[in-house]
Amino acid sequence: MSHHHFKARFCRRISGCLFAAFLVAFASHFAQAQKSSATNSRLTRFVDPFIGTGFHGHVFMGANVPFGAVQVGPANLSQGWDWCSGYHYSDSTIIGFAQTHLSGTGIGDLGDISIMPVTGDVKMVKGEAGKPSSGYYSSFSHEQETAKAGYYSVQLLRYGIKAELTATERVGFHQYTYPAGKAGKLVIDLKEGIGWDGVTESYIKQINPTTIAGYRYSKGWAEDQKIYFTMQFSRPIETLAVFDNTALKTGSELKAKRTKGLVTFSGNGGVVQVKVGISPVSMTNAAANIKAELPGWDFSKTVAAADAKWERELQKIRIKTKDEARLRTFYTAMYHSMIAPSVFNDHNGDYYGTDKKIYSKPGFTNYTTFSLWDTYRAAHPLMTVIHPEKVSDMVNTMLNIYKQQGKLPVWHLMGNETNCMVGNPAITVVADAYLKRFGGFDKKLAYEAMTKTAMLDERGLNFVKSKGYIPADSMPESVAKGMEYAIADWAISQVAKKDGKANDYAYWLKRGKNYVNYFEKGSGYMRGRINDNTWRSPFNPFESIHGKNDYTEGNAWQYLWLVPQDVEGLINLIGGEKRFIQKLDSLFIVQGDMGKEASPDISGLIGQYAHGNEPSHHITYMYAYAGQPWKTADQVRHVLDHLYTDKNDGLSGNEDVGQMSAWYIFSALGFYPANPANGLYVFGSPVVDEAEIQLGKGKTMKLRVLNNSKENKYIQSVKLNGRNYNKSYISHQDLVSGGILELTMGAKPSATWGVAAADRPYSELK
């Protein structure tokens, strides 16, 4: 019924006054319906932070905003490898809500500034599971736990306290509802950290009736970490007791190694809100971050603002699919890809450098948490597509790290170089930005940073320069190190080529082909070599000895393929296309024992292909280089369907700070940067029906996938802006120019699409 007829009928029945009241009610109902419809269209409703909290996913659980400095969330009582983020789905204990967390790493750190709401008598230790009176921990149930993008809540069963968390970029916002009649208390534990982290010095001081400030210095994976904080409370502090670990001290200020505080609030029961501003620079800056980002006390408004920030980022890729589980998997992957790198500066721009100096007004946003051995492969290339506005900040951060420590970052965390993992992955990230024509950074400095980093004598580079390989008896993981260096060196060669530096190009291209020095023709694998004439023996291509043999979290079957920079060269090395395809087919079938000392990171196995670990991530796309793109489709679709789900154990390995999710995002759309620095995306097998990718500067790429289904997994033909497109890849420039990309799918492999030599992806930039 139209509004007109509706109104006419009621006018005859009721007085004007009553009718006016009705109209108000109707308008209100209509507005609510519109609001409900808007809520139902929000992409944040598909984000499920529980995905990846089980198995070996190691993802962060809690509240944050995209790329925020704060990741405020619970820490379980348990510790160990599966608790690297502080939380694992199998657990049912909470010892506090810390302001910083890692997501998806294989090493635990952070967990800074832990606070725990409590009632009653409190022992100032975290306690033991199963012994409620032994300390301040509480049990919880997943039935009374909620997690959304930018919001987390849980019922602490021991205390009857409802804990709720949200965040801005640099402020954790806590809301605790205490039971009626009970005095509200709060444990501030500066001793606690996650995993490797151990406090070295900590400080706490009451500033005024509603404010506490302090700092926490620690040593762990990040060798020398400093974090400052200011806490503001919505209710006055009645008492602050300070402790050196468990020993009560006098006064309301304490500097010690293991400082703790016990706050008792005035009044009983009800809500207490806590704003925790953090800073890498000072307590004053931490307070200024609160003033700038969260001046008020409206918790629900802050939750809505966090949701809006996530929504804005998720809207950069709008997909259509009838499979709701797929929507949850996809948008949670996008969410996970934006937890880090995380902002590492104050609202005023101040940041703490690798050289232990404070930098003010640097002219860019400084970042940290660079898991580059993982993220150079797809997470950083994804940023060049959907976060182009952040690329120059990422590169400028890396270039300033180079100026401060003499080399580009390897695995950077909180102003510290951890030197974790192998190779020079930042070179590839900087080269990719350079080659994709990004501006906003000093190109001359970038080239200097790349070449000088690769010319150092550390971590086996002296052997790379003198021999072209790293002798296996000189250090562990020699093959992995050498092959990763070759990828970075090849990336430098392409920059030199682009800039017309012929001699440099020749030198770096030769180093980019050093992988050939590890190939032993007799066995057909990449092996550790002792010298020019001797290979390490005995040799077992299945065996992996974590941290001790020639591979990093892998074996010879997996490392044979770590040549994304020169697939054509690898094809020739293995013995031509036919032999290459046979060997690649075997990878996904062959079974073997990796041994007792293999890393648990080698997971998500299909034969010996390990999707749970990053060195394998490009391998499914290598078939396209040999003219069999349908086999890429077979393997990619299998991974998308079976190794990612919307359950808590939905990741087949560590999230690795966004890389596992970036693989899914690209592959679900139908293409992937098999070579991380030449700007080509190889087609695979899309699982979405449509997508709209926002590329920045008002440009959009619309993806249409025709006849898509479980059976129709093979691309039959492609059209780009209405024209037939026979290539089995798309270039970055074509992708970010926008338009319409149309893929027609079928149940059988196409005999022609992407098969011809001229239509295959290539390595060397033209």
KOLKOLBA-523734 format. One record per residue (C-alpha): residue in three letters; x, y, z. Coordinates in pm, whole numbers, plus 50000, padded with zeros to 5 digits. Each point is the difference from the previous one (the first is absolute). Layout:
ALAXYZ;...
***
This chain:
MET500005000050000;SER501365034549908;HIS500585026350270;HIS497285021449830;HIS497214974250035;PHE501184990850348;LYS499715036350109;ALA496575005649838;ARG498374970650177;PHE501285010750342;CYS498985036549950;ARG496384989449993;ARG500324980850327;ILE502065020550242;SER500375035750110;GLY502825022549877;CYS501774998550334;LEU499984962550010;PHE501024998949635;ALA503015022250068;ALA501104976550278;PHE499594971149763;LEU502165016949735;VAL502775005650255;ALA499864963350100;PHE499964989149637;ALA502985022049914;SER501894986150299;HIS499214964349895;PHE501045007649640;ALA503295015350121;GLN500664969250216;ALA499294977549701;GLN502445020449789;LYS502604998150277;SER499504962350024;SER500394997149622;ALA503225020550014;THR501314977750279;ASN499224969249792;SER502035014049710;ARG503115006050211;LEU502974978249916;THR501245000050359;ARG497224975450083;PHE501974973749809;VAL503145004750212;ASP500494971850250;PRO503135005750212;PHE499744964350132;ILE501144986449663;GLY503624989350044;THR499985000450381;GLY500094961849997;PHE502514975249852;HIS503265018949915;GLY498425032849877;HIS501445020950286;VAL497765029849913;PHE499315029650225;MET496744999850194;GLY498665033250126;ALA499175034949881;ASN501975022849770;VAL499675022549697;PRO501734994649664;PHE503805001850035;GLY499595014250353;ALA502805002050259;VAL497634984950258;GLN498764964149989;VAL498104997350328;GLY498934965050090;PRO500074971050244;ALA503014979250096;ASN499484964250109;LEU501734984950301;SER501644973649778;GLN503165007449806;GLY501764981649719;TRP500354999649623;ASP496265000249930;TRP499625029950236;CYS502335023349805;SER497155025349976;GLY499154994850367;TYR496724982249918;HIS499044965549873;TYR496454987449949;SER500674968550203;ASP500555020750316;SER497455011350258;THR502105023150223;ILE500775037249994;ILE502745017450200;GLY499495034949861;PHE499365022849707;ALA503245012649845;GLN500325029349763;THR502354984549741;HIS499954966449822;LEU501524982949698;SER497814982149747;GLY501014967549837;THR503694998850087;GLY502034969550096;ILE501665018150290;GLY498215016450294;ASP500645035650115;LEU498195031850112;GLY497044996250239;ASP500925033850147;ILE498095018350277;SER497724972250118;ILE496985009650211;MET497524976750170;PRO496745010150169;VAL499444981350327;THR497914999950318;GLY500654988050355;ASP503384990750147;VAL502724998749737;LYS503314981749988;MET502395019549777;VAL501024970249788;LYS498334986849687;GLY499294966750171;GLU499654964249881;ALA497274984549788;GLY497574979850210;LYS500955018550318;PRO497715030550011;SER501405013750325;SER503634998049882;GLY499955033249813;TYR497925024749806;TYR499154980349683;SER496444991549901;SER498384972949794;PHE497675008849714;SER497734982949750;HIS499805005849624;GLU496215001150046;GLN500465032750190;GLU502605014749766;THR499425023049703;ALA502495011749740;LYS499385023949711;ALA502155023749798;GLY500985026450256;TYR498184984550298;TYR500564971650248;SER498094989650311;VAL500154971350246;GLN498474990450333;LEU502654993450266;LEU498284971350179;ARG502025001250320;TYR499155036550070;GLY496665004449824;ILE501535029049806;LYS499085008049642;ALA503095012449814;GLU499625019649675;LEU502775013749779;THR500305023349704;ALA502775022249864;THR501225029549800;GLU503404999849828;ARG501995006350319;VAL497474995850284;GLY498494968650147;PHE496535007050142;HIS498834975650270;GLN496544998450158;TYR499544977850305;THR496604993650160;TYR500504988950361;PRO497314980550191;ALA497775019850236;GLY501285003950355;LYS503594990849916;ALA502905024550008;GLY501505003949654;LYS503724992649982;LEU502564998949721;VAL503374982149986;ILE502615018049789;ASP502714974449923;LEU503135013549834;LYS501854967250057;GLU497874979649763;GLY500874996449632;ILE499444973649733;GLY502404972649895;TRP503635010849987;ASP499265033850154;GLY501515007950340;VAL499785033050186;THR503305017850078;GLU498665031350173;SER496575014150071;TYR498485030350165;ILE496625011050129;LYS498805032750152;GLN496675014950097;ILE499725034149832;ASN496625011250140;PRO496784984150136;THR499114985549658;THR503354995449824;ILE502944975950020;ALA503085000649775;GLY503114979049957;TYR502154979949765;ARG501144964849926;TYR503434991049862;SER500494964349886;LYS502324976149823;GLY498764972149782;TRP499764994349629;ALA500305038049988;GLU503285003850190;ASP499375034650144;GLN496365009850009;LYS498635031250168;ILE496325007950039;TYR498525028950200;PHE496405002950113;THR497455022550161;MET496774985850148;GLN496935021050065;PHE497054986950204;SER496355010249991;ARG499764995550378;PRO502395013750265;ILE502704978050145;GLU499384993350369;THR503394983250050;LEU502984989649790;ALA502224973350156;VAL503334993949826;PHE501954967350000;ASP503424987949895;ASN498724966949867;THR498144987750313;ALA501645022950260;LEU497815029450106;LYS501865033449998;THR499125033450156;GLY498615029749807;SER498335002749662;GLU503105000349780;LEU502494972149928;LYS502854992549766;ALA501024963250005;LYS500624970849771;ARG496584984150050;THR497715028550098;LYS496334993450065;GLY497165021850121;LEU496684992650165;VAL497375026949949;THR496875001150215;PHE497275022949868;SER497635020550213;GLY496454986350014;ASN498784964649947;GLY498854982049686;GLY499095016549673;VAL502095010749703;VAL503625011550003;GLN501575011449676;VAL503765000649940;LYS501815017849718;VAL503574987649946;GLY502065021649768;ILE503334985549889;SER503095016349853;PRO503464988749886;VAL501355033950116;SER498645012550335;MET497224999850260;THR499205035849896;ASN499484989049640;ALA497854970850119;ALA497725025150177;ALA500005022249690;ASN498954970049788;ILE496944995750223;LYS499145036949976;ALA500324999649621;GLU498264967049926;LEU497604993050287;PRO499125031650198;GLY496554987750107;TRP498584969950183;ASP497424987149751;PHE500854963149972;SER497304990349750;LYS500945029649778;THR503644988250004;VAL498884964849907;ALA498005014649710;ALA502985021149888;ALA502284969350002;ASP497414980649800;ALA499805028849752;LYS503784999849952;TRP499934962949927;GLU497015004249771;ARG501815027049799;GLU502944976549940;LEU497904969049928;GLN497995019549743;LYS503165001449787;ILE499054965549871;ARG496304992349970;ILE499384964249896;LYS496844981049912;THR499534963150066;LYS497064978650108;ASP502264982150248;GLU499725018050335;ALA502874979950150;ARG502165013149715;LEU499015035750089;ARG501084994350359;THR503294984349892;PHE500735027749749;TYR499205030150218;THR501714985150303;ALA503054995149778;MET499825036949908;TYR499705008450371;HIS503034978650087;SER502025015849719;MET499565034350165;ILE501034992950360;ALA503625007449909;PRO502295016449904;SER498935021550293;VAL500435037150059;PHE503115007350207;ASN499825037050073;ASP497985024350206;HIS497105021249886;ASN502435029149964;GLY502324979149777;ASP502754992650257;TYR501554965649978;TYR502824979350150;GLY502704990949748;THR502094968849967;ASP502985021350110;LYS498215007050333;LYS499385036349906;ILE496675018550001;TYR498915013949665;SER497485028349975;LYS497975010849697;PRO501574974849761;GLY497475007849726;PHE498624964649976;THR498174974650214;ASN502524976650161;TYR499114962950023;THR501274968750173;THR499294962450008;PHE501554992049664;SER499894962149958;LEU501675004349664;TRP501114964249927;ASP496284992449996;THR498395031949878;TYR502225009249705;ARG498374971949805;ALA496395012649985;ALA499025022050296;HIS502125029549883;PRO499004995549634;LEU496365000550121;MET500665034050159;THR501145013449662;VAL496554991249867;ILE497565009450278;HIS502075022450233;PRO502035020949753;GLU499805029450242;LYS502064980450254;VAL502794987549773;SER502235030850023;ASP499714999950380;MET501044963350010;VAL502975006849771;ASN501005031750187;THR499924980450327;MET502364974349849;LEU502325026549852;ASN500275017350336;ILE500744966750166;TYR502794996449743;LYS501405034150094;GLN499834991150372;GLN501404964549996;GLY501964998249675;LYS497724975349823;LEU496374995349904;PRO497874981450256;VAL499974962150016;TRP497304994250266;HIS499415032950181;LEU498125002150329;MET499465030450225;GLY503115018649885;ASN502144968550011;GLU501614979149729;THR499434963650091;ASN501874986349693;CYS497404972450006;MET499644977249696;VAL502245001049694;GLY500735020849693;ASN499515037049928;PRO496235001749953;ALA499715037950049;ILE502025004649680;THR497244982549807;VAL497295021650162;VAL501865032649922;ALA500794988349646;ASP496364990949940;ALA498855034950103;TYR502775015549786;LEU499114979249692;LYS496275006850041;ARG500765037449975;PHE498985009950349;GLY501115034750105;GLY500445016550336;PHE503454986250079;ASP503595007449901;LYS500824977249704;LYS503755006250025;LEU499974991150371;ALA497894969249925;TYR502534986949748;GLU502855007150241;ALA498154981950283;MET499334969449785;THR503534996649862;LYS501865007550323;THR497794975550194;ALA500824972949745;MET503745008150008;LEU500494995150375;ASP502124971250132;GLU497494987450256;ARG497744969349999;GLY501924982049724;LEU500085028949752;ASN503824999250000;PHE499784965349843;VAL497325011349755;LYS502405026849876;SER503104977949986;LYS498644965849902;GLY496435004549875;TYR498794975850267;ILE500174995850378;PRO502014969250102;ALA497824975850193;ASP502654994850268;SER500285037550069;MET496545004650149;PRO496594982950019;GLU497205007349751;SER502545007749725;VAL497714990349711;ALA497055020150130;LYS502195030550063;GLY501664998649661;MET496774995349808;GLU498275028250185;TYR502975023149932;ALA499724991549631;ILE496365011449994;ALA500945033750154;ASP503075003949776;TRP497864993549692;ALA497595027250116;ILE502935024750014;SER500944989849644;GLN496585010249872;VAL500275034250166;ALA503475004549847;LYS498604989949661;LYS497135024750031;ASP502475027750083;GLY502384991349715;LYS502854988950227;ALA501394973249766;ASN502994988750208;ASP497984998650320;TYR497274981049819;ALA502464973449879;TYR501534995850347;TRP496724996850188;LEU498414977949735;LYS502914975650035;ARG499484999650377;GLY496284995449939;LYS500844967349824;ASN502144986550287;TYR497284974550071;VAL501604978549727;ASN502994994950229;TYR497844979950241;PHE498544976949733;GLU501534965549997;LYS499184982849671;GLY500524964850130;SER497155002350250;GLY498045027849831;TYR499705021150315;MET501445031150160;ARG502644987350242;GLY502525013350246;ARG503435000849847;ILE503234999650199;ASN502185012749716;ASP500145000449620;ASN500374962149983;THR498274986750312;TRP496344998050103;ARG498854994550356;SER499144963650060;PRO498204978750089;PHE497085016349820;ASN496284993450053;PRO497675023549805;PHE497214994650255;GLU501985007250315;SER499695033250181;ILE502045007250312;HIS498725032650144;GLY502725026550021;LYS502794975449931;ASN499994987449644;ASP500145018949670;TYR496385011749984;THR497895024150200;GLU496784983550113;GLY500004976849704;ASN501684972349805;ALA501554994549657;TRP496634991849843;GLN498665034150103;TYR503105020849933;LEU500494987249645;TRP497325024649892;LEU501215031450181;VAL500865018049678;PRO497035023349942;GLN502385025149839;ASP501104977249712;VAL497554972149935;GLU501234996149642;GLY503524994150130;LEU498714974250247;ILE498094982149723;ASN503224996949800;LEU501954989050307;ILE497554971850075;GLY500174988049640;GLY497345018249797;GLU496265004950020;LYS498984963449992;ARG502374990150281;PHE499095031750194;ILE496284991649985;GLN500644963850103;LYS502055011050300;LEU497425026350096;ASP497204974349974;SER502024977350229;LEU500325027150266;PHE496254998950066;ILE499914961850019;VAL503224987250154;GLN499964988450361;GLY502994998550231;ASP501095003750360;MET501495033950084;GLY501434986050322;LYS499585007050369;GLU501845033449992;ALA497885016349730;SER498485033850082;PRO496294999950088;ASP499795029549756;ILE500124974949713;SER496254994649992;GLY497075000249760;LEU501564971949799;ILE498864988449656;GLY502614973949927;GLN503135019850085;TYR498475033849909;ALA499655018550334;HIS497395027449980;GLY500355007650370;ASN503455014449933;GLU500955028949775;PRO502784986149774;SER497314978849831;HIS497535027949932;HIS500905007149636;ILE500434963749894;THR496424992349892;TYR500275028549747;MET503154986549832;TYR498074977349763;ALA498955030949801;TYR503645007149910;ALA500154965949831;GLY496725004549809;GLN497694979450224;PRO497915026150186;TRP497254974450066;LYS502274981850242;THR500485032550189;ALA496195001950014;ASP499794964550139;GLN502435006250283;VAL498945035650085;ARG496324990350019;HIS500884970550224;VAL501895022850240;LEU497215026050001;ASP497354973550070;HIS501834978350252;LEU502805019150174;TYR497995031150097;THR496704998150187;ASP497845022650217;LYS500694979450314;ASN502445007250285;ASP502454974849845;GLY499445015149656;LEU503665007849924;SER502384972049904;GLY503005017750154;ASN501085032450167;GLU498215030849870;ASP503505015349979;VAL498965036250038;GLY497665000449701;GLN501744978149742;MET497734969550034;SER497015022849960;ALA501515019849710;TRP500434967249808;TYR496314992950053;ILE498845035049901;PHE501935000149674;SER499224963749916;ALA496275003150077;LEU499895028849751;GLY501764978349743;PHE503605012249976;TYR503225001050204;PRO503445017349990;ALA502074968449946;ASN503025022249943;PRO499895025350286;ALA501825027949815;ASN499244999549628;GLY496425012650019;LEU498314970249834;TYR497044982150156;VAL499524964349874;PHE496434988149952;GLY498814970050201;SER496404990650081;PRO497725026450154;VAL497374989550254;VAL498005032550000;ASP497225007849753;GLU500745037149988;ALA502385024550162;GLU500525037349998;ILE503535010650095;GLN500545036150106;LEU503445010049873;GLY500315035350135;LYS499705033049813;GLY496414991049908;LYS500964969849789;THR498194966650020;MET500574965949848;LYS496794980249962;LEU500494962549987;ARG497294978349849;VAL500304962350018;LEU497524983249764;ASN498744964150045;ASN501964995950322;SER499304969150210;LYS501774972150187;GLU500304980649675;ASN500715029849773;LYS503435007850142;TYR501915004849673;ILE500325033349823;GLN498794996549640;SER500495035849889;VAL500725034750134;LYS498905034449889;LEU501585032350115;ASN497815030349936;GLY498054980749737;ARG503014986949805;ASN501124963849989;TYR502994994750227;ASN501914967549944;LYS502815005250250;SER500014979250320;TYR501045030450202;ILE499125036850039;SER502495027850061;HIS499855023250298;GLN499605030249773;ASP497044984149819;LEU498444989650329;VAL500285034050170;SER498855018549688;GLY496574986550083;GLY497184988649775;ILE498274966549960;LEU501724966150018;GLU497754971749886;LEU500914963450055;THR497914972449845;MET500274966550179;GLY499424964149893;ALA500134964250127;LYS502854989149772;PRO503425015649941;SER500195023249701;ALA502284986749726;THR500985035049893;TRP499675026750270;GLY503385008950154;VAL501734970749828;ALA502015016949723;ALA503555010150090;ALA499195036649931;ASP497114999150250;ARG501894986450301;PRO501255020350295;TYR503665009649983;SER502685010250247;GLU502285026049842;LEU498445034649975;LYS499605011549640;
***
